[in-house]
Amino acid sequence: MKPQQMSPVGNLTTREVTATSLNISWLPTTHQACITGYTVCWDSKCTNIRDQHYLIQALLPCTEYSVWVAAVADTSSSDSVDIKNTTSVAVPGPVIDLQATNTTSQTVDMIWTQPRTNWTCVKEYKVCWKDGSTAQTCTITDNTSYTITHLMAATNYSVQVGALNAVGELSTLSDISIFTSTLPLAPHTPVTPVIIAVIVILTAGISATVLYMHCKGILLWPPNKHLDPGVRPPPIPLKTFDGQCRQLLDTPSRLSNEYQLLATLSSDILTTQTSLVGQQIDNRKKNRYVNIIPCECHIM
């Protein structure tokens, strides 16, 4: 007589789930008298038991497991029945080996390794940094590295990194201190050539201005000494008299020469009075600038 096929176990259920264990149970087959035990398998592991329940331990949190149970007789076994369960969420452990690399005046690259404990529950990482005077800045990343930007040069920063699980629970923070580098120096500009160029330009400008003012009669150089009203200045030679008069009319600012011109004219008139009395009036009439010289100037 051919042996009858054993029926599978019934009502396989999970009685309790934790972050690291599954407690399962089931009902026996209809051929309970033939059963010598049960085989329970999960994650490539199997065990043989006689009870109708089993506590699977040393599991990873936040992990889905498939569990198979089959009834075993002396010479045969039933078909297996399976059930899937996910272990509970746990708080991740702290990240390890937190390091700062490629530090510049404004950026720093942070790298780390996932936690040793409960790493299967890590969903993302929280990175925070602050200096001694500003508020803390935080960001979230899925990677085990992050580049912090917009830092201040030559500044001490405290950087913290923690792991987050699916429900937002944060691990213990790992921290490190960094110091940003100073700003690069600007290209050196030679100072001496610039100063020399400025001096040359100023000197040339001042010289040109002085020369222009001197030619226009605005500036006399060397300046005339103050004339004593009681001392007659030396007469101007007759051959330069006409030029001096022209200069007086062209440049009214040189009125200080008026007295000297009048003195010259007076001297000339007095000199010629005894010998050229009849020509004095004619000479005066021929003078282009007679209007600026008093007619009675010979009575000085």
MIVEX-199734 format. One record per residue (C-alpha): x, y negated, z; residue in one letter; residue number from 0. Coordinates in steps of 0.5 Angstrom, whole numbers, plus 500, padded with zeros to 3 digits. Each point is the difference from the previous one (the first is absolute). Example, Ala and Ser with C-alpha at 12.3 -4.5 7.8 and 13.67 -1.06 7.14 Angstrom:
<nufis>
<nufi px="525" py="509" pz="516" resn="A" resi="0"/>
<nufi px="502" py="493" pz="498" resn="S" resi="1"/>
</nufis>
This chain:
<nufis>
<nufi px="500" py="500" pz="500" resn="M" resi="0"/>
<nufi px="503" py="493" pz="498" resn="K" resi="1"/>
<nufi px="501" py="496" pz="506" resn="P" resi="2"/>
<nufi px="495" py="494" pz="500" resn="Q" resi="3"/>
<nufi px="503" py="493" pz="499" resn="Q" resi="4"/>
<nufi px="500" py="495" pz="506" resn="M" resi="5"/>
<nufi px="496" py="494" pz="500" resn="S" resi="6"/>
<nufi px="504" py="493" pz="501" resn="P" resi="7"/>
<nufi px="500" py="497" pz="507" resn="V" resi="8"/>
<nufi px="494" py="495" pz="501" resn="G" resi="9"/>
<nufi px="499" py="493" pz="502" resn="N" resi="10"/>
<nufi px="507" py="498" pz="500" resn="L" resi="11"/>
<nufi px="500" py="493" pz="503" resn="T" resi="12"/>
<nufi px="505" py="495" pz="504" resn="T" resi="13"/>
<nufi px="499" py="499" pz="507" resn="R" resi="14"/>
<nufi px="505" py="495" pz="501" resn="E" resi="15"/>
<nufi px="504" py="495" pz="496" resn="V" resi="16"/>
<nufi px="506" py="496" pz="503" resn="T" resi="17"/>
<nufi px="506" py="497" pz="497" resn="A" resi="18"/>
<nufi px="504" py="506" pz="501" resn="T" resi="19"/>
<nufi px="495" py="506" pz="500" resn="S" resi="20"/>
<nufi px="494" py="504" pz="498" resn="L" resi="21"/>
<nufi px="496" py="504" pz="504" resn="N" resi="22"/>
<nufi px="496" py="505" pz="495" resn="I" resi="23"/>
<nufi px="495" py="505" pz="502" resn="S" resi="24"/>
<nufi px="495" py="505" pz="496" resn="W" resi="25"/>
<nufi px="495" py="506" pz="500" resn="L" resi="26"/>
<nufi px="502" py="507" pz="499" resn="P" resi="27"/>
<nufi px="498" py="504" pz="494" resn="T" resi="28"/>
<nufi px="495" py="505" pz="499" resn="T" resi="29"/>
<nufi px="505" py="506" pz="501" resn="H" resi="30"/>
<nufi px="502" py="497" pz="507" resn="Q" resi="31"/>
<nufi px="501" py="508" pz="502" resn="A" resi="32"/>
<nufi px="506" py="500" pz="495" resn="C" resi="33"/>
<nufi px="503" py="494" pz="501" resn="I" resi="34"/>
<nufi px="507" py="500" pz="504" resn="T" resi="35"/>
<nufi px="501" py="493" pz="499" resn="G" resi="36"/>
<nufi px="501" py="494" pz="496" resn="Y" resi="37"/>
<nufi px="505" py="496" pz="496" resn="T" resi="38"/>
<nufi px="500" py="493" pz="500" resn="V" resi="39"/>
<nufi px="504" py="496" pz="495" resn="C" resi="40"/>
<nufi px="502" py="492" pz="499" resn="W" resi="41"/>
<nufi px="506" py="497" pz="497" resn="D" resi="42"/>
<nufi px="503" py="506" pz="497" resn="S" resi="43"/>
<nufi px="500" py="503" pz="507" resn="K" resi="44"/>
<nufi px="496" py="506" pz="503" resn="C" resi="45"/>
<nufi px="498" py="503" pz="506" resn="T" resi="46"/>
<nufi px="496" py="506" pz="503" resn="N" resi="47"/>
<nufi px="496" py="500" pz="506" resn="I" resi="48"/>
<nufi px="494" py="504" pz="503" resn="R" resi="49"/>
<nufi px="496" py="494" pz="502" resn="D" resi="50"/>
<nufi px="495" py="496" pz="496" resn="Q" resi="51"/>
<nufi px="503" py="493" pz="501" resn="H" resi="52"/>
<nufi px="507" py="497" pz="499" resn="Y" resi="53"/>
<nufi px="503" py="494" pz="502" resn="L" resi="54"/>
<nufi px="505" py="498" pz="495" resn="I" resi="55"/>
<nufi px="506" py="495" pz="502" resn="Q" resi="56"/>
<nufi px="506" py="496" pz="498" resn="A" resi="57"/>
<nufi px="496" py="497" pz="495" resn="L" resi="58"/>
<nufi px="502" py="493" pz="497" resn="L" resi="59"/>
<nufi px="495" py="495" pz="501" resn="P" resi="60"/>
<nufi px="496" py="496" pz="494" resn="C" resi="61"/>
<nufi px="501" py="507" pz="496" resn="T" resi="62"/>
<nufi px="495" py="504" pz="497" resn="E" resi="63"/>
<nufi px="500" py="508" pz="501" resn="Y" resi="64"/>
<nufi px="497" py="506" pz="497" resn="S" resi="65"/>
<nufi px="499" py="506" pz="505" resn="V" resi="66"/>
<nufi px="498" py="507" pz="497" resn="W" resi="67"/>
<nufi px="497" py="505" pz="505" resn="V" resi="68"/>
<nufi px="499" py="507" pz="498" resn="A" resi="69"/>
<nufi px="498" py="507" pz="504" resn="A" resi="70"/>
<nufi px="505" py="505" pz="500" resn="V" resi="71"/>
<nufi px="498" py="508" pz="501" resn="A" resi="72"/>
<nufi px="505" py="506" pz="500" resn="D" resi="73"/>
<nufi px="500" py="501" pz="493" resn="T" resi="74"/>
<nufi px="497" py="494" pz="497" resn="S" resi="75"/>
<nufi px="498" py="492" pz="501" resn="S" resi="76"/>
<nufi px="495" py="496" pz="498" resn="S" resi="77"/>
<nufi px="500" py="494" pz="495" resn="D" resi="78"/>
<nufi px="502" py="494" pz="503" resn="S" resi="79"/>
<nufi px="496" py="494" pz="502" resn="V" resi="80"/>
<nufi px="503" py="493" pz="500" resn="D" resi="81"/>
<nufi px="499" py="493" pz="503" resn="I" resi="82"/>
<nufi px="504" py="493" pz="499" resn="K" resi="83"/>
<nufi px="501" py="495" pz="506" resn="N" resi="84"/>
<nufi px="504" py="494" pz="501" resn="T" resi="85"/>
<nufi px="504" py="499" pz="506" resn="T" resi="86"/>
<nufi px="498" py="493" pz="504" resn="S" resi="87"/>
<nufi px="504" py="494" pz="499" resn="V" resi="88"/>
<nufi px="506" py="498" pz="504" resn="A" resi="89"/>
<nufi px="504" py="494" pz="502" resn="V" resi="90"/>
<nufi px="506" py="500" pz="496" resn="P" resi="91"/>
<nufi px="507" py="500" pz="503" resn="G" resi="92"/>
<nufi px="505" py="494" pz="499" resn="P" resi="93"/>
<nufi px="503" py="499" pz="493" resn="V" resi="94"/>
<nufi px="508" py="502" pz="501" resn="I" resi="95"/>
<nufi px="506" py="498" pz="497" resn="D" resi="96"/>
<nufi px="498" py="493" pz="499" resn="L" resi="97"/>
<nufi px="505" py="496" pz="496" resn="Q" resi="98"/>
<nufi px="501" py="493" pz="497" resn="A" resi="99"/>
<nufi px="504" py="500" pz="493" resn="T" resi="100"/>
<nufi px="501" py="494" pz="495" resn="N" resi="101"/>
<nufi px="499" py="494" pz="505" resn="T" resi="102"/>
<nufi px="501" py="494" pz="496" resn="T" resi="103"/>
<nufi px="498" py="492" pz="502" resn="S" resi="104"/>
<nufi px="492" py="502" pz="499" resn="Q" resi="105"/>
<nufi px="499" py="507" pz="499" resn="T" resi="106"/>
<nufi px="502" py="507" pz="503" resn="V" resi="107"/>
<nufi px="498" py="507" pz="498" resn="D" resi="108"/>
<nufi px="497" py="504" pz="506" resn="M" resi="109"/>
<nufi px="501" py="508" pz="499" resn="I" resi="110"/>
<nufi px="498" py="505" pz="505" resn="W" resi="111"/>
<nufi px="498" py="508" pz="501" resn="T" resi="112"/>
<nufi px="493" py="503" pz="501" resn="Q" resi="113"/>
<nufi px="499" py="502" pz="508" resn="P" resi="114"/>
<nufi px="502" py="507" pz="502" resn="R" resi="115"/>
<nufi px="493" py="501" pz="504" resn="T" resi="116"/>
<nufi px="493" py="499" pz="497" resn="N" resi="117"/>
<nufi px="503" py="498" pz="493" resn="W" resi="118"/>
<nufi px="494" py="503" pz="496" resn="T" resi="119"/>
<nufi px="496" py="495" pz="503" resn="C" resi="120"/>
<nufi px="504" py="494" pz="498" resn="V" resi="121"/>
<nufi px="495" py="496" pz="495" resn="K" resi="122"/>
<nufi px="505" py="494" pz="499" resn="E" resi="123"/>
<nufi px="505" py="496" pz="504" resn="Y" resi="124"/>
<nufi px="499" py="493" pz="503" resn="K" resi="125"/>
<nufi px="506" py="495" pz="500" resn="V" resi="126"/>
<nufi px="501" py="494" pz="504" resn="C" resi="127"/>
<nufi px="505" py="495" pz="501" resn="W" resi="128"/>
<nufi px="501" py="493" pz="503" resn="K" resi="129"/>
<nufi px="506" py="495" pz="502" resn="D" resi="130"/>
<nufi px="500" py="497" pz="507" resn="G" resi="131"/>
<nufi px="496" py="494" pz="498" resn="S" resi="132"/>
<nufi px="494" py="502" pz="495" resn="T" resi="133"/>
<nufi px="494" py="505" pz="501" resn="A" resi="134"/>
<nufi px="501" py="507" pz="498" resn="Q" resi="135"/>
<nufi px="499" py="502" pz="493" resn="T" resi="136"/>
<nufi px="497" py="507" pz="498" resn="C" resi="137"/>
<nufi px="499" py="504" pz="494" resn="T" resi="138"/>
<nufi px="497" py="507" pz="498" resn="I" resi="139"/>
<nufi px="504" py="505" pz="495" resn="T" resi="140"/>
<nufi px="499" py="507" pz="498" resn="D" resi="141"/>
<nufi px="508" py="501" pz="499" resn="N" resi="142"/>
<nufi px="506" py="501" pz="505" resn="T" resi="143"/>
<nufi px="503" py="494" pz="497" resn="S" resi="144"/>
<nufi px="498" py="493" pz="500" resn="Y" resi="145"/>
<nufi px="503" py="493" pz="498" resn="T" resi="146"/>
<nufi px="499" py="494" pz="504" resn="I" resi="147"/>
<nufi px="500" py="494" pz="497" resn="T" resi="148"/>
<nufi px="500" py="492" pz="501" resn="H" resi="149"/>
<nufi px="505" py="500" pz="506" resn="L" resi="150"/>
<nufi px="504" py="495" pz="503" resn="M" resi="151"/>
<nufi px="507" py="500" pz="499" resn="A" resi="152"/>
<nufi px="505" py="501" pz="506" resn="A" resi="153"/>
<nufi px="494" py="502" pz="504" resn="T" resi="154"/>
<nufi px="499" py="506" pz="505" resn="N" resi="155"/>
<nufi px="494" py="504" pz="499" resn="Y" resi="156"/>
<nufi px="497" py="506" pz="503" resn="S" resi="157"/>
<nufi px="497" py="505" pz="496" resn="V" resi="158"/>
<nufi px="495" py="506" pz="502" resn="Q" resi="159"/>
<nufi px="497" py="505" pz="496" resn="V" resi="160"/>
<nufi px="495" py="505" pz="502" resn="G" resi="161"/>
<nufi px="496" py="506" pz="497" resn="A" resi="162"/>
<nufi px="492" py="500" pz="500" resn="L" resi="163"/>
<nufi px="495" py="505" pz="499" resn="N" resi="164"/>
<nufi px="494" py="501" pz="496" resn="A" resi="165"/>
<nufi px="496" py="496" pz="506" resn="V" resi="166"/>
<nufi px="505" py="495" pz="501" resn="G" resi="167"/>
<nufi px="503" py="502" pz="506" resn="E" resi="168"/>
<nufi px="507" py="498" pz="500" resn="L" resi="169"/>
<nufi px="507" py="504" pz="503" resn="S" resi="170"/>
<nufi px="505" py="497" pz="504" resn="T" resi="171"/>
<nufi px="504" py="494" pz="497" resn="L" resi="172"/>
<nufi px="507" py="501" pz="498" resn="S" resi="173"/>
<nufi px="503" py="494" pz="499" resn="D" resi="174"/>
<nufi px="507" py="497" pz="498" resn="I" resi="175"/>
<nufi px="503" py="493" pz="500" resn="S" resi="176"/>
<nufi px="503" py="496" pz="494" resn="I" resi="177"/>
<nufi px="504" py="494" pz="498" resn="F" resi="178"/>
<nufi px="499" py="497" pz="493" resn="T" resi="179"/>
<nufi px="506" py="497" pz="497" resn="S" resi="180"/>
<nufi px="501" py="493" pz="499" resn="T" resi="181"/>
<nufi px="498" py="496" pz="493" resn="L" resi="182"/>
<nufi px="505" py="500" pz="495" resn="P" resi="183"/>
<nufi px="505" py="494" pz="499" resn="L" resi="184"/>
<nufi px="498" py="495" pz="494" resn="A" resi="185"/>
<nufi px="506" py="500" pz="495" resn="P" resi="186"/>
<nufi px="505" py="495" pz="502" resn="H" resi="187"/>
<nufi px="500" py="493" pz="497" resn="T" resi="188"/>
<nufi px="507" py="497" pz="500" resn="P" resi="189"/>
<nufi px="499" py="493" pz="504" resn="V" resi="190"/>
<nufi px="506" py="496" pz="498" resn="T" resi="191"/>
<nufi px="499" py="500" pz="493" resn="P" resi="192"/>
<nufi px="493" py="497" pz="501" resn="V" resi="193"/>
<nufi px="502" py="495" pz="505" resn="I" resi="194"/>
<nufi px="506" py="498" pz="495" resn="I" resi="195"/>
<nufi px="494" py="499" pz="495" resn="A" resi="196"/>
<nufi px="496" py="496" pz="504" resn="V" resi="197"/>
<nufi px="505" py="495" pz="502" resn="I" resi="198"/>
<nufi px="503" py="499" pz="492" resn="V" resi="199"/>
<nufi px="492" py="499" pz="498" resn="I" resi="200"/>
<nufi px="499" py="495" pz="506" resn="L" resi="201"/>
<nufi px="507" py="497" pz="499" resn="T" resi="202"/>
<nufi px="498" py="499" pz="492" resn="A" resi="203"/>
<nufi px="494" py="497" pz="501" resn="G" resi="204"/>
<nufi px="502" py="495" pz="505" resn="I" resi="205"/>
<nufi px="506" py="498" pz="496" resn="S" resi="206"/>
<nufi px="495" py="499" pz="494" resn="A" resi="207"/>
<nufi px="495" py="496" pz="504" resn="T" resi="208"/>
<nufi px="505" py="496" pz="503" resn="V" resi="209"/>
<nufi px="503" py="498" pz="493" resn="L" resi="210"/>
<nufi px="493" py="499" pz="497" resn="Y" resi="211"/>
<nufi px="499" py="495" pz="505" resn="M" resi="212"/>
<nufi px="506" py="497" pz="500" resn="H" resi="213"/>
<nufi px="499" py="499" pz="492" resn="C" resi="214"/>
<nufi px="493" py="497" pz="501" resn="K" resi="215"/>
<nufi px="503" py="495" pz="505" resn="G" resi="216"/>
<nufi px="496" py="503" pz="506" resn="I" resi="217"/>
<nufi px="506" py="502" pz="504" resn="L" resi="218"/>
<nufi px="506" py="496" pz="500" resn="L" resi="219"/>
<nufi px="507" py="504" pz="501" resn="W" resi="220"/>
<nufi px="504" py="498" pz="504" resn="P" resi="221"/>
<nufi px="495" py="495" pz="504" resn="P" resi="222"/>
<nufi px="502" py="493" pz="500" resn="N" resi="223"/>
<nufi px="502" py="497" pz="507" resn="K" resi="224"/>
<nufi px="496" py="495" pz="503" resn="H" resi="225"/>
<nufi px="501" py="494" pz="497" resn="L" resi="226"/>
<nufi px="501" py="494" pz="505" resn="D" resi="227"/>
<nufi px="495" py="494" pz="498" resn="P" resi="228"/>
<nufi px="506" py="495" pz="502" resn="G" resi="229"/>
<nufi px="505" py="503" pz="496" resn="V" resi="230"/>
<nufi px="500" py="499" pz="492" resn="R" resi="231"/>
<nufi px="501" py="507" pz="497" resn="P" resi="232"/>
<nufi px="505" py="500" pz="494" resn="P" resi="233"/>
<nufi px="498" py="497" pz="494" resn="P" resi="234"/>
<nufi px="498" py="505" pz="494" resn="I" resi="235"/>
<nufi px="504" py="499" pz="494" resn="P" resi="236"/>
<nufi px="497" py="496" pz="494" resn="L" resi="237"/>
<nufi px="501" py="506" pz="495" resn="K" resi="238"/>
<nufi px="496" py="505" pz="505" resn="T" resi="239"/>
<nufi px="494" py="495" pz="502" resn="F" resi="240"/>
<nufi px="496" py="501" pz="494" resn="D" resi="241"/>
<nufi px="500" py="508" pz="502" resn="G" resi="242"/>
<nufi px="499" py="499" pz="507" resn="Q" resi="243"/>
<nufi px="494" py="495" pz="499" resn="C" resi="244"/>
<nufi px="497" py="506" pz="495" resn="R" resi="245"/>
<nufi px="501" py="505" pz="506" resn="Q" resi="246"/>
<nufi px="496" py="495" pz="505" resn="L" resi="247"/>
<nufi px="494" py="500" pz="495" resn="L" resi="248"/>
<nufi px="500" py="507" pz="499" resn="D" resi="249"/>
<nufi px="501" py="502" pz="507" resn="T" resi="250"/>
<nufi px="496" py="496" pz="504" resn="P" resi="251"/>
<nufi px="502" py="504" pz="506" resn="S" resi="252"/>
<nufi px="507" py="497" pz="500" resn="R" resi="253"/>
<nufi px="498" py="493" pz="502" resn="L" resi="254"/>
<nufi px="506" py="500" pz="505" resn="S" resi="255"/>
<nufi px="504" py="498" pz="494" resn="N" resi="256"/>
<nufi px="496" py="493" pz="499" resn="E" resi="257"/>
<nufi px="504" py="496" pz="504" resn="Y" resi="258"/>
<nufi px="507" py="503" pz="497" resn="Q" resi="259"/>
<nufi px="497" py="498" pz="493" resn="L" resi="260"/>
<nufi px="498" py="493" pz="502" resn="L" resi="261"/>
<nufi px="506" py="499" pz="504" resn="A" resi="262"/>
<nufi px="504" py="502" pz="493" resn="T" resi="263"/>
<nufi px="495" py="495" pz="496" resn="L" resi="264"/>
<nufi px="501" py="494" pz="505" resn="S" resi="265"/>
<nufi px="508" py="501" pz="500" resn="S" resi="266"/>
<nufi px="500" py="501" pz="492" resn="D" resi="267"/>
<nufi px="495" py="493" pz="500" resn="I" resi="268"/>
<nufi px="505" py="496" pz="505" resn="L" resi="269"/>
<nufi px="506" py="503" pz="496" resn="T" resi="270"/>
<nufi px="498" py="497" pz="493" resn="T" resi="271"/>
<nufi px="496" py="494" pz="503" resn="Q" resi="272"/>
<nufi px="506" py="495" pz="499" resn="T" resi="273"/>
<nufi px="502" py="502" pz="493" resn="S" resi="274"/>
<nufi px="493" py="503" pz="497" resn="L" resi="275"/>
<nufi px="495" py="495" pz="503" resn="V" resi="276"/>
<nufi px="497" py="499" pz="494" resn="G" resi="277"/>
<nufi px="499" py="508" pz="499" resn="Q" resi="278"/>
<nufi px="497" py="502" pz="507" resn="Q" resi="279"/>
<nufi px="493" py="499" pz="498" resn="I" resi="280"/>
<nufi px="501" py="503" pz="493" resn="D" resi="281"/>
<nufi px="504" py="506" pz="503" resn="N" resi="282"/>
<nufi px="494" py="501" pz="505" resn="R" resi="283"/>
<nufi px="495" py="500" pz="495" resn="K" resi="284"/>
<nufi px="504" py="505" pz="496" resn="K" resi="285"/>
<nufi px="500" py="505" pz="506" resn="N" resi="286"/>
<nufi px="495" py="505" pz="499" resn="R" resi="287"/>
<nufi px="498" py="501" pz="508" resn="Y" resi="288"/>
<nufi px="500" py="492" pz="501" resn="V" resi="289"/>
<nufi px="493" py="501" pz="504" resn="N" resi="290"/>
<nufi px="503" py="504" pz="505" resn="I" resi="291"/>
<nufi px="506" py="495" pz="502" resn="I" resi="292"/>
<nufi px="498" py="493" pz="503" resn="P" resi="293"/>
<nufi px="501" py="494" pz="496" resn="C" resi="294"/>
<nufi px="503" py="497" pz="506" resn="E" resi="295"/>
<nufi px="505" py="505" pz="501" resn="C" resi="296"/>
<nufi px="506" py="496" pz="498" resn="H" resi="297"/>
<nufi px="499" py="496" pz="507" resn="I" resi="298"/>
<nufi px="502" py="506" pz="504" resn="M" resi="299"/>
</nufis>
